[in-house]
Amino acid sequence: MGARMVAWIQVAWRVAFAIGFCTLIFVSAFARAPRQALPSWELRRLIVCALTLYAVGAYASVTEHKLLAGFVLGSGILVSALAAWLSRGRDQEDPPPEGDEPIDEQPPPEPDGVPRLDWAAFERDFRAYDRRRSPVQAKR
């Protein structure tokens, strides 16, 4: 194999890795999110791991260890994409997704279409509430 062929193979591998990493980043941003979010302390650990991998990769690159630098930097990209995907999970406090809104169920309507309200029971409950109020609240 000639020098030109080796150069083309190296370029092809680099392009394949670049396409693979771009696909990985795209998938982490747009793939279906996990059902539950990862706790924030675990996400922080993943980010610290990714930053450490980037630092080691940069050091390896500066010290002329190109293959090791590429492997470690690629691992950092992989960990970052994983952290991005895991961070998109849904917390229990999050509102439901659009279209999954809880339905406010109304009581079944009476034959004329309007729900019936028991005004006598409402009046009794209101009077009982009014009697329970403290004298301080009654003066307001």
Summary of the structure (lengths in Angstrom):
residues: 140
radius of gyration: 31.3
end to end distance: 96.2
largest distance: 99.9
contacts: 285
relative contact order: 0.10
helix: 66%
strand: 0%
